[in-house]
Amino acid sequence: MAEPPQKIVVRFAPSPTGYLHLGSARTGLYNYIFARRNAGHFILRIEDTDLSRSTDEAILQIVSSMREMGLEWDEGPEAPGAHAPYRQTERQPIYHEYIEKLVGSGQLYACFCTPEELETERQAAQAEKRAWVYSGKCRALPAEDAERRRAAGEPWTLRMRVPPGKTVFHDLLRGPVEFDNDTFGDFIVQRSDGTITYNLAVVVDDVSMEISHVIRGDDHISNTPKQVVIYEALGAAVPEFLHMPLLFGTDKKKLSKRHGATKLEQLTAEGFLVDVVRNYLCFLSAEFDESMIAWTLDDLVEKFDVLKLGTSASIFDPEKLRWMNGRFIRQLGDVELGERLEEYLTRVGFYREPAAVEVLAKAGPEALAAAVEGAESAHAPALPPDEEQEGLTRILAPLVREKMDVLADFIPMAGWFFRPLAFGDEAVERLQATPSAAEVLREAAVVLAGLDVWAVERIEPLVRELPQRLGVKPKAVFAALRLGMSGQSVTPGLFESLWVLGRDDAVGRLSTAAALL
C-alpha cells in the first residue's frame, strides 16, 4: 500500500528583540505561501530565549505586521492549537523533558571545563591559525566522577556527543549539503545556569510541532548540521530544509537601517501599499513582468513557487519598490484609490492637522513616517475625515493618481485644498517674479466670477483665452494661477483644481493673491 502524502507543516519563528525586519517578514511570507500552496499548516512561534533583548512590545509588533501583510497563522499567539505554547520561554519544561531523553540514551555528557580553560583552548587554536573546536576533554569522564563533581557544586554544562564522520542534510534549493563533524565538535545544549541553547530549543520545537519543512534564511546553514545531529540523536525525522537567500541593500551588504526603511510599518507610513511590499519581497527572487504588480495574496499562493528561488542574495532596491508602488496606484480604480488614500491620511493624522502634516510631508516621506511612528507609539487616536474632507479626498484621488508614486505624495501635491490659502516667503517671491501676475490674477477672478456653469469644460476655455487677451505668455498665466490659488507651484491639473475649489473659493483665492502684489 502506498504511503499517504506527507502533511506539510511549516513555522515562522521570529525573535522579538526588535521590530520585524523586512528580511524576516519575507521569511514569514514564504512560509505562508508554501503552506497555503500545499494545503499545509502554518505555525507562528516566538523565539524569545534572549531574555535581555526580547520584549512584549516587539511580539505585539510582530503579530501586527503579520496581520497587516495578511499572513494569518493556523496556530500561534492569539490562535492556540494542539502545539501550544508558542513562546520559547513558556516551553522550558518541554525542553528539559527532551534533555532527559538525550541524557538517558547517552547522547549528552556533563562538561566541567571552565570559561578560562575554554579560552586557553581558543587562544591555542588561534596561535596555530586553525578554527577552534572543543577538545572533548570531558567526553570520557566516568559517570561517577561527573556525579561527584555535580554534587560538589561545580558548574557544568551539557554537551552533545557528536559522532565522527559527516553530517548531510537536503536543501530544497541546493541539494545535498555536507559538513565534516570535526569542524563543529561537541556543542553545548544546556548552559551552566540550566537554560537551553538555541540549537536544542529549535529542534525540540520543530519535533514537537511536527514541522515537515524548515524555510529560513541561508545565514542558518551553519546551524543546520548541529540541529541534524540532535534530530538523529532523538530518533526524529529530519525535516526538509530550504535556506533562502538573504536580503541585501544595493551596496551588496546585508539590509540595515543605513539603506532606509527596513520594516513594514515604516514603509506603509511613507505611503507604500502593503500589497506592493508583499509582492516586491516575492519578486526579488523571481522572474518579473509588470502584470505581476497587481497580484493578490491569493495570486501569490497560486503562482509563486518558493521551490524555484535562486541561491544568490536578493537586492532590495527602494527605487524599484517606489516604481512598483506608483504603477500599482495607477492601476487602482477611483473608488479604491480614494479609500486607500482616506485610510492612509487618517493614519498619518492629516485630517486632524492638514497644515502641520503637509509641512512634514514636504520635508520627505521619511520625516512623515518618523512622526507617524512616534504618534502610534504614544497611542494617539487616529481622526477620520469629516464629511467634507472625505468628499474632497474622493474627488481629488483620480486627479493626483498619475503624479503619485507613494500615497504620501498626495499631501504636498493636494494638501492645500484642505486648508485656508497661505503664502510663504518663497511663494510670494515666485509670484512677484511671474510676469504680469497681478493683472492675470485680477482678470481671471473677474471672468471666473461671471461663469454661469461651474464645470471643467467651461473653466478651461476661459483660462486659455487669458494669454491672448492680456498679451502674456501662457506659461506665465498658468504659473500665476497655480501660485495664486494654492500658494505653491506644483498642483493637480490647473482647470480641475479650480473646479474642485468651487467658484467662490477659487475667485476669493485669486483676488487675495492679487492683493499681495
C-alpha positions, 0 to 999 in steps of 0.5 A, spaced: 500 500 500 502 506 498 504 511 503 499 517 504 502 524 502 506 527 507 502 533 511 506 539 510 507 543 516 511 549 516 513 555 522 515 562 522 519 563 528 521 570 529 525 573 535 522 579 538 528 583 540 526 588 535 521 590 530 520 585 524 525 586 519 523 586 512 528 580 511 524 576 516 517 578 514 519 575 507 521 569 511 514 569 514 511 570 507 514 564 504 512 560 509 505 562 508 505 561 501 508 554 501 503 552 506 497 555 503 500 552 496 500 545 499 494 545 503 499 545 509 499 548 516 502 554 518 505 555 525 507 562 528 512 561 534 516 566 538 523 565 539 524 569 545 530 565 549 534 572 549 531 574 555 535 581 555 533 583 548 526 580 547 520 584 549 512 584 549 512 590 545 516 587 539 511 580 539 505 585 539 509 588 533 510 582 530 503 579 530 501 586 527 505 586 521 503 579 520 496 581 520 497 587 516 501 583 510 495 578 511 499 572 513 494 569 518 497 563 522 493 556 523 496 556 530 500 561 534 499 567 539 492 569 539 490 562 535 492 556 540 492 549 537 494 542 539 502 545 539 501 550 544 505 554 547 508 558 542 513 562 546 520 559 547 520 561 554 513 558 556 516 551 553 522 550 558 519 544 561 518 541 554 525 542 553 528 539 559 523 533 558 527 532 551 534 533 555 532 527 559 531 523 553 538 525 550 541 524 557 538 517 558 540 514 551 547 517 552 547 522 547 549 528 552 555 528 557 556 533 563 562 538 561 566 541 567 571 545 563 571 552 565 570 559 561 578 560 562 580 553 560 575 554 554 579 560 552 586 557 553 583 552 548 581 558 543 587 562 544 591 555 542 587 554 536 588 561 534 596 561 535 596 555 530 591 559 525 586 553 525 578 554 527 577 552 534 573 546 536 572 543 543 577 538 545 572 533 548 576 533 554 570 531 558 567 526 553 570 520 557 569 522 564 566 516 568 559 517 570 561 517 577 566 522 577 561 527 573 556 525 579 561 527 584 563 533 581 555 535 580 554 534 587 560 538 589 557 544 586 561 545 580 558 548 574 557 544 568 554 544 562 551 539 557 554 537 551 552 533 545 556 527 543 557 528 536 559 522 532 565 522 527 564 522 520 559 527 516 553 530 517 548 531 510 542 534 510 537 536 503 536 543 501 530 544 497 534 549 493 541 546 493 541 539 494 545 535 498 549 539 503 555 536 507 559 538 513 565 534 516 563 533 524 570 535 526 569 542 524 563 543 529 565 538 535 561 537 541 556 543 542 553 545 548 545 544 549 544 546 556 548 552 559 551 552 566 545 556 569 540 550 566 537 554 560 537 551 553 541 553 547 538 555 541 540 549 537 536 544 542 530 549 543 529 549 535 529 542 534 525 540 540 520 545 537 520 543 530 519 535 533 514 537 537 510 541 532 511 536 527 514 541 522 515 537 515 519 543 512 524 548 515 524 555 510 529 560 513 534 564 511 541 561 508 545 565 514 542 558 518 546 553 514 551 553 519 546 551 524 543 546 520 548 540 521 548 541 529 540 541 529 541 534 524 545 531 529 540 532 535 534 530 530 538 523 529 540 523 536 532 523 538 530 518 533 526 524 529 525 525 522 529 530 519 525 535 516 526 538 509 530 544 509 530 550 504 535 556 506 533 562 502 537 567 500 538 573 504 536 580 503 541 585 501 541 593 500 544 595 493 551 596 496 551 588 496 551 588 504 546 585 508 539 590 509 540 595 515 537 601 517 543 605 513 539 603 506 532 606 509 526 603 511 527 596 513 520 594 516 513 594 514 510 599 518 515 604 516 514 603 509 506 603 509 507 610 513 511 613 507 505 611 503 507 604 500 501 599 499 502 593 503 500 589 497 506 592 493 511 590 499 508 583 499 509 582 492 516 586 491 519 581 497 516 575 492 519 578 486 526 579 488 527 572 487 523 571 481 522 572 474 518 579 473 513 582 468 509 588 470 502 584 470 505 581 476 504 588 480 497 587 481 497 580 484 493 578 490 495 574 496 491 569 493 495 570 486 501 569 490 499 562 493 497 560 486 503 562 482 509 563 486 513 557 487 518 558 493 521 551 490 524 555 484 528 561 488 535 562 486 541 561 491 544 568 490 542 574 495 536 578 493 537 586 492 532 590 495 532 596 491 527 602 494 527 605 487 524 599 484 519 598 490 517 606 489 516 604 481 512 598 483 508 602 488 506 608 483 504 603 477 500 599 482 496 606 484 495 607 477 492 601 476 487 602 482 480 604 480 477 611 483 473 608 488 479 604 491 484 609 490 480 614 494 479 609 500 486 607 500 488 614 500 482 616 506 485 610 510 492 612 509 491 620 511 487 618 517 493 614 519 498 619 518 493 624 522 492 629 516 485 630 517 486 632 524 492 637 522 492 638 514 497 644 515 502 641 520 502 634 516 503 637 509 509 641 512 512 634 514 510 631 508 514 636 504 520 635 508 520 627 505 516 621 506 521 619 511 520 625 516 512 623 515 513 616 517 518 618 523 512 622 526 507 617 524 511 612 528 512 616 534 504 618 534 502 610 534 507 609 539 504 614 544 497 611 542 494 617 539 487 616 536 487 616 529 481 622 526 477 620 520 475 625 515 469 629 516 464 629 511 467 634 507 474 632 507 472 625 505 468 628 499 474 632 497 479 626 498 474 622 493 474 627 488 481 629 488 484 621 488 483 620 480 486 627 479 493 626 483 493 618 481 498 619 475 503 624 479 503 619 485 508 614 486 507 613 494 500 615 497 504 620 501 505 624 495 498 626 495 499 631 501 504 636 498 501 635 491 493 636 494 494 638 501 492 645 500 485 644 498 484 642 505 486 648 508 485 656 508 490 659 502 497 661 505 503 664 502 510 663 504 516 667 503 518 663 497 511 663 494 510 670 494 517 671 491 515 666 485 509 670 484 512 677 484 517 674 479 511 671 474 510 676 469 504 680 469 501 676 475 497 681 478 493 683 472 492 675 470 490 674 477 485 680 477 482 678 470 481 671 471 477 672 478 473 677 474 471 672 468 471 666 473 466 670 477 461 671 471 461 663 469 454 661 469 456 653 469 461 651 474 464 645 470 471 643 467 469 644 460 467 651 461 473 653 466 478 651 461 476 655 455 476 661 459 483 660 462 486 659 455 483 665 452 487 669 458 494 669 454 491 672 448 487 677 451 492 680 456 498 679 451 502 674 456 505 668 455 501 662 457 506 659 461 506 665 465 498 665 466 498 658 468 504 659 473 500 665 476 494 661 477 497 655 480 501 660 485 495 664 486 490 659 488 494 654 492 500 658 494 505 653 491 507 651 484 506 644 483 498 642 483 493 637 480 491 639 473 490 647 473 482 647 470 480 641 475 483 644 481 479 650 480 473 646 479 474 642 485 475 649 489 468 651 487 467 658 484 467 662 490 473 659 493 477 659 487 475 667 485 476 669 493 483 665 492 485 669 486 483 676 488 487 675 495 493 673 491 492 679 487 492 683 493 499 681 495 502 684 489 
